[in-house]
């Protein structure tokens, strides 16, 4: 089941008896889990509300069978139980035994589960080939929460703004995502500030994002690289100073800068050899929009420049760790040397 279908069912107050929710997009996963709890109704821990984890997962069948005294159904949330992790074929474990027993129990007692329990598994990952996974998929709902693609994020941001009667156009949303990343929790926090600032019937503009939003370090590094590419030393140094004033660790700035220029170098190589850029950069589906920015920035530098910058960053790391140079001075020196 897709995230959108699950959200529609929950919006219509339709609740199933068996769920497996897993994946990387934790904000949307937790939001849907809260919705399930809200639809379920009053939760009294130990009576009609049971929490299970890896430490007490062996009690899960017993918890399913124990009556929810005074209540029609019981809500059981089993979080990070380890039952859905892929295991080596020859490796037998306690989890394997519990997994097999639970798979058999669900298959044989699904009617009892439907009548008396809402059982929700919440996992970071899940082996789709495991019998337990396939049993839940057959008898209940399985939903994988992948990171949202930019178009999906755009739709969600637009819907939130519409809900507060605030206008924002597609280009501004794209810029917002470029600045603030693709993590839904971060985006929700930032868009709320912008909505409050714009006010009802107001419009969120690009300059509002520059003024109010907390830009991701990776986004700021793109700005710094643009300045370097244009040989604008003053702006490049100002971006670096702003990062330092924002208390970004200098070591983190160095590592991020190195990784960024490494990706620009990979972009240069991929374009020269007609290789797929997204796969060369190992981008996730929600990051593919960055290929355009990397292509633009790769035009600022030749291969020799990029190799030189990468080597200088490596040398700076070595000399800093050996007490030969201050990290801030070293970063400023590299920027000055390239722009000179």
C-alpha positions in Angstrom: 0.0 0.0 0.0 1.3 3.5 -0.8 1.6 6.3 1.7 -1.1 8.2 -0.1 -3.6 5.4 0.0 -2.9 4.7 3.7 -3.3 8.4 4.5 -6.6 8.5 2.6 -7.9 5.4 4.5 -6.9 6.9 7.9 -8.5 10.3 6.9 -11.7 8.4 6.3 -11.3 6.8 9.8 -10.8 3.4 8.4 -8.5 1.3 10.5 -7.2 -2.2 9.9 -6.2 -4.9 12.4 -2.7 -5.6 11.2 0.0 -3.2 10.0 3.7 -3.2 9.1 5.0 0.4 8.7 8.7 0.7 7.9 11.2 2.9 6.0 13.4 6.0 6.2 10.8 8.8 6.2 10.2 8.8 9.9 8.1 12.0 10.1 5.3 10.6 7.8 5.6 7.2 9.5 5.1 8.6 12.9 2.3 10.9 11.7 0.4 8.0 10.4 1.0 6.0 13.5 -0.4 8.9 15.6 -3.5 8.9 13.3 -4.0 5.1 13.9 -3.8 5.7 17.7 -6.3 8.6 17.4 -8.8 6.5 15.5 -8.4 3.6 17.9 -9.4 5.9 20.8 -8.7 5.8 24.5 -5.4 3.9 25.3 -4.8 2.6 28.8 -1.3 1.2 29.0 -1.2 -2.4 30.2 -5.0 -2.8 29.6 -5.9 -2.1 26.0 -2.5 -0.5 25.0 0.6 -2.6 24.9 4.1 -1.6 23.8 6.6 -4.2 22.5 10.2 -4.0 21.5 13.2 -6.3 21.0 13.4 -7.0 24.7 9.9 -8.4 25.2 9.0 -9.5 21.7 8.7 -13.1 22.8 5.5 -12.1 24.7 3.7 -10.9 21.6 1.4 -13.9 21.1 0.6 -13.9 24.8 -0.3 -10.2 24.6 -2.5 -10.8 21.6 -4.4 -13.5 23.4 -4.8 -11.6 26.7 -8.3 -10.0 26.9 -8.5 -6.2 26.9 -10.6 -6.0 30.1 -13.5 -3.6 29.6 -12.6 -2.7 26.1 -13.6 -4.0 22.7 -10.1 -4.1 21.2 -6.5 -3.9 22.2 -3.8 -1.7 20.5 -0.4 -3.4 20.3 2.5 -1.4 18.9 5.6 -3.5 18.3 8.6 -1.2 17.5 12.0 -2.3 16.2 11.5 -5.9 17.2 14.2 -7.3 14.9 11.7 -9.8 13.5 11.9 -8.3 10.0 15.7 -8.1 9.6 17.3 -10.3 7.0 19.2 -13.2 8.5 21.8 -15.6 7.1 20.2 -18.8 6.0 22.4 -21.0 8.2 22.1 -18.8 11.3 19.4 -19.8 13.7 18.4 -17.4 16.4 15.7 -16.8 19.0 14.2 -14.2 16.7 13.9 -16.8 14.0 11.9 -19.1 16.2 9.6 -16.2 17.4 9.2 -15.2 13.7 8.2 -18.6 12.6 5.8 -19.1 15.5 4.2 -15.6 15.0 3.9 -16.3 11.2 2.0 -19.5 11.9 -0.1 -17.9 14.6 -1.2 -15.0 12.3 -2.1 -17.4 9.5 -4.1 -19.6 11.8 -5.8 -16.9 13.9 -6.3 -13.9 11.7 -10.1 -13.9 12.5 -9.3 -13.6 16.2 -6.8 -10.8 15.5 -9.4 -9.0 13.4 -12.0 -9.2 16.2 -9.8 -8.3 19.2 -6.6 -6.5 18.2 -5.0 -3.7 16.3 -1.4 -4.9 15.8 1.1 -2.4 14.4 4.7 -3.3 13.6 7.0 -0.3 13.3 10.4 -1.1 11.8 13.4 0.7 10.3 13.8 -2.0 7.6 12.0 -5.2 6.5 13.0 -8.2 4.4 10.3 -8.4 1.8 11.1 -12.1 1.1 10.5 -13.2 4.7 7.4 -15.3 5.5 6.3 -13.0 8.2 6.4 -10.0 5.9 4.4 -11.8 3.2 1.9 -13.1 5.8 1.2 -9.5 7.0 1.0 -8.3 3.4 -1.6 -11.0 2.7 -3.7 -10.5 5.9 -3.1 -6.8 6.6 -1.4 -3.6 5.4 2.2 -3.1 4.6 3.4 0.4 3.9 7.0 1.4 3.1 7.8 5.0 4.0 10.5 6.0 1.4 11.9 9.6 1.4 9.5 11.7 -0.6 10.4 12.8 -4.1 10.5 16.6 -4.8 7.2 16.6 -6.6 5.5 14.8 -3.6 7.1 17.2 -1.2 5.9 20.1 -3.4 2.3 18.8 -3.2 2.5 18.4 0.6 3.9 21.9 1.1 1.3 23.4 -1.2 -1.5 21.6 0.6 -0.2 22.9 4.0 0.0 26.5 2.8 -3.5 26.2 1.2 -4.8 25.0 4.5 -3.7 28.2 6.1 -4.8 30.4 3.1 -1.2 31.3 2.3 0.0 31.5 -1.3 3.3 30.0 -2.6 4.2 29.3 -6.2 5.9 26.2 -7.6 9.3 27.9 -8.2 9.4 29.2 -4.6 8.6 25.7 -3.2 11.5 24.3 -5.3 13.8 27.0 -3.9 12.5 26.2 -0.4 13.4 22.5 -0.8 16.8 23.4 -2.2 17.6 25.6 0.8 16.0 23.4 3.6 16.5 19.9 2.3 14.1 17.0 1.9 13.6 15.9 5.5 9.8 16.4 6.1 10.2 17.2 9.8 12.6 20.1 9.0 10.4 21.3 6.1 7.3 21.3 8.3 9.1 23.4 11.0 10.4 25.9 8.4 7.1 26.3 6.5 5.2 27.0 9.7 7.5 30.0 10.3 7.0 31.2 6.8 3.2 30.8 7.0 3.1 32.8 10.3 5.2 35.5 8.7 3.1 35.7 5.5 -0.2 35.6 7.4 -3.6 34.7 6.1 -4.1 35.6 2.5 -0.4 36.5 2.3 2.3 35.1 -0.1 5.5 33.4 0.7 8.4 34.8 -1.4 12.0 33.8 -2.1 13.3 36.7 0.0 11.2 35.5 3.0 13.0 32.1 2.8 16.4 33.8 2.7 15.4 36.0 5.6 13.7 33.4 7.9 14.7 29.9 7.0 17.6 27.9 8.4 19.5 26.7 5.4 21.0 23.2 5.4 24.8 23.2 5.4 24.8 21.4 2.1 22.7 24.2 0.6 25.1 26.9 1.9 28.1 25.0 0.5 26.3 25.3 -2.9 26.2 29.1 -2.4 29.9 29.2 -1.4 30.8 27.1 -4.5 28.9 29.5 -6.7 30.9 32.3 -5.3 34.2 30.4 -5.9 33.2 29.6 -9.4 32.6 33.3 -10.1 35.9 34.2 -8.4 33.9 36.3 -5.9 36.3 36.1 -2.9 34.4 38.6 -0.8 31.1 36.7 -1.0 32.8 33.3 -0.5 34.6 34.5 2.7 31.3 36.0 3.9 29.5 32.7 3.5 32.2 31.0 5.4 32.0 33.6 8.2 28.3 33.2 8.4 28.7 29.4 8.9 31.2 30.0 11.7 28.9 32.6 13.3 26.1 30.0 13.1 28.4 27.7 15.2 28.9 25.1 12.4 31.9 23.0 13.5 34.9 23.9 11.3 35.7 20.2 10.8 32.2 19.6 9.6 32.5 22.5 7.1 35.8 21.0 5.8 34.3 17.5 5.3 31.1 18.9 3.7 33.2 21.1 1.4 35.4 18.1 0.4 32.4 15.9 -0.3 30.8 18.6 -2.3 33.9 19.1 -4.6 34.3 15.4 -4.9 30.7 15.2 -6.3 31.5 18.0 -8.7 34.5 16.1 -9.9 32.4 12.9 -10.3 29.9 15.0 -12.2 32.6 16.2 -14.5 33.8 12.7 -15.2 30.3 11.3 -15.7 29.4 14.0 -18.2 32.6 13.4 -20.1 31.9 9.7 -20.3 28.1 9.9 -20.9 27.4 8.0 -17.7 24.1 8.4 -15.8 24.8 11.3 -13.3 22.2 10.3 -10.6 23.7 6.8 -10.3 27.3 8.1 -10.5 26.6 10.4 -7.6 24.6 7.7 -5.8 21.7 10.1 -5.3 18.4 8.9 -3.6 15.2 9.5 -5.5 14.4 12.6 -3.4 17.9 14.0 -4.3 17.8 13.7 -8.1 16.9 17.4 -8.5 20.5 18.2 -7.4 21.9 16.9 -10.7 21.0 20.2 -12.4 22.9 22.2 -9.7 26.0 19.9 -9.9 26.0 20.2 -13.7 25.9 24.0 -13.5 28.7 24.1 -10.9 30.9 21.7 -12.8 31.1 24.2 -15.6 32.9 26.6 -13.2 35.9 24.3 -12.8 38.3 22.3 -15.0 39.5 18.9 -13.9 42.9 20.3 -12.8 41.2 22.8 -10.5 39.0 20.2 -8.9 41.9 17.8 -8.3 43.9 20.7 -6.8 41.1 21.8 -4.5 40.5 18.2 -3.3 44.2 17.8 -2.6 44.5 21.0 -0.7 41.5 20.1 1.5 43.1 16.7 2.2 46.4 18.5 3.0 44.6 20.9 5.3 43.0 18.1 7.2 46.4 16.4 7.7 48.2 19.6 8.7 45.4 20.6 11.1 45.4 17.2 12.8 49.2 17.5 13.2 48.9 21.0 14.8 50.6 22.8 11.8 47.7 25.1 10.9 44.5 26.6 12.3 41.5 25.2 10.5 39.7 28.5 9.8 42.9 30.1 8.5 43.5 27.0 6.3 40.0 27.2 4.8 40.3 31.0 4.2 43.7 30.4 2.6 42.3 27.8 0.1 39.4 30.2 -0.8 41.9 33.1 -1.4 44.3 30.9 -3.4 41.6 29.7 -5.7 40.0 33.2 -6.3 43.4 35.0 -6.7 
